[in-house]
């Protein structure tokens, strides 16, 4: 992990300084004591979403704690992406509650949810291809979002440093002036993770980060995500079991819009229900 | 050694002049043109130069069209909003100023009436008797038509307010793409029907014509024509500066983001609607100014200006010149309008293809023009999706990529044959220098 250390001071993603003795939950893995207690960062209660009678989410409930790394797995159509759509305000559920800290997310627009500190990384890398890596990161930096603020915006030395710092973290320092459209697939994925990081989120939702990556790129992505999880909560949706195992975190298995099992990767793969669903018994 | 990304990035960068530099080039050309035309016409020496007065007015009108194209480029090229209703904002600006021009023209003719109330009544009679409404009271919105600066302010306010109301409703309901284009067409069509009604109070189908008096100066004077021509040029430059300022700021970065992936911008926390409304209002105001400068040079503004085809044509100019490039919009507007004048004005009598020469003097060009325009649009869309200026950039990028690749090879392998010759010695240094430029930028 030493290779990730940049020449800039260590990242502080949250505005408040992190406690010094903060144990690395990403490394200590699952079994977070905060879970399901009042201090959950994200709380989903009995959420149901149906499309033309098909229930994409069926009375789904679960919670994510502050600075937790969580993986969500499940077969196609299990409701993984719908879950993200609900949290980020893209889809309104028919029933249920979605709380972010003390804030009810269901009353808010996508933009205001993002401003609360929920970042989303899409499955397909969506970066602004005509703009450079630097410009992409500038767009994402946590600065005022109104049109007038954007017109008046001048880059400060602090912002410049932060961009270099994030670029170091996502291995893109050498290509800051390159139009992001000419990056490789893996680099685009990292850039997008960097963009979500630049928003200084408290919760990061990552949809299939390893899809289409080379094995070397996957390993780097695991390191990036585990580093990120030291400063904010990260929820990763992924198909690739090996990738999830390397994250060594708590795993939630979704099936037919419901939580099928939850626990460590080893627990989950031994679970009878999970085996049934995956092997189609 | 320079990585692939590096020289890809460099050739992309060198193929486009910096936006500021390209603005200076455009301004130098425009300024030269704005000095040359009045001199060739001897506008300020009583006229009679070799360049006819009609040409001064034609060029002035084309500069107004160029400003209209820049306005559309701001929302279409940079923000992805294809408005097919910008003709409406242009016409509203024209109407706003023409209310004062027609008032002042009538007022000047009736100067022998000394009683102000009687004169006001006579002015109203002379304006509205053509639609049989000379005896009716002034329509309420003519209340301050005698005040030039009030009507000049309306040139900005009326298109701006309409764009704000329309944009707020449309963008908040997330109407995008072709649906938005269709309702902007409906907007201009509806306004056209409103303005064509005599009862609406703007002389219906006659429009506002005989606009002879501009701030006391007569349009029959060559100096007035030249001044309006120069004013159009200055307005175009101001529009250019404003558009460049907006699009080069972070605001512009967000606009381009909205154009390329609206949802992504939303999830970054930007309220897309606010940005779109802002750009739309600024663009509508620029179109209004263009219309206000156009009307006196054309001498008339009528409901034809709201015609859907007029608005579509603006999109053709921008597409032909190159979307997302401010000078592209100008090049497109100038090229299409010069071509139209050349064809309909009978400047071109023969079209030659090497040995074959076709006599086209008998072609009824005014009737044929829409076909030529449509053909141009189809060809541009199919063959050069980024327009004339986009084609030019692709060519430059190709040349730069060749050059940089040559340097990379020379840089990587000093034993390459030829790298020892005097001519090649400088090349690795240049490449290193170029690399330094990128690193420090």
Interface residues (C-beta under 8 A of the other chain):
Chain A: X88 X90 X109 X110 X111 X112 X114 X115 X119 X120 X122 X126 X127 X128 X129 X130 X131 X132 X135 X138 X139 X140 X145 X146 X147 X150 X151 X152 X153 X174 X175 X177 X178 X179 X182 X183 X195 X199
Chain B: X3 X5 X6 X8 X9 X12 X13 X246 X249 X250 X251 X253 X254 X256 X257 X260 X261 X263 X264 X265 X266 X267 X268 X269 X270 X271 X272 X274 X275 X278 X438 X441
